[in-house]
Amino acid sequence: MRQIIACGLMVIGSVMLSGCLDEPTVELHEPGEYKGATDPLVQLSGTSEFNSRLQDRLLQIQTDR
């Protein structure tokens, strides 16, 4: 009976430890270079419509206090 329990504990322990065996992936990036997906807000930023919407949002938040 003890052998069965010991064998079962070894199986459970090996299954639990198998999740720790993943090798981490390391990504090296150059400083100052963004290599992710393009942000659609970058094209809108700086336009008069975008700036006025930001100004309106700021006034809505700041004037309620």
C-alpha positions, 0 to 999 in steps of 0.5 A: 500500500505504501508503494502505491501511495509513494508512486502516486505522489511521485507521479503527482509531483512530476506532473506539478513540476513539469510546468516549470520546465518551460524555457523562457524566451528572451526578446532583445530590442533596440533602444528607441525603436518600437517594433509593435503594432502600429497605433492608430492614435499616432496619426490622429495626434496633433490634429486640431480635431483631436486636440479639441476633443482632448481639451473637452475631456479635460474640461469635463473632468477638471470642472466638476470639482 
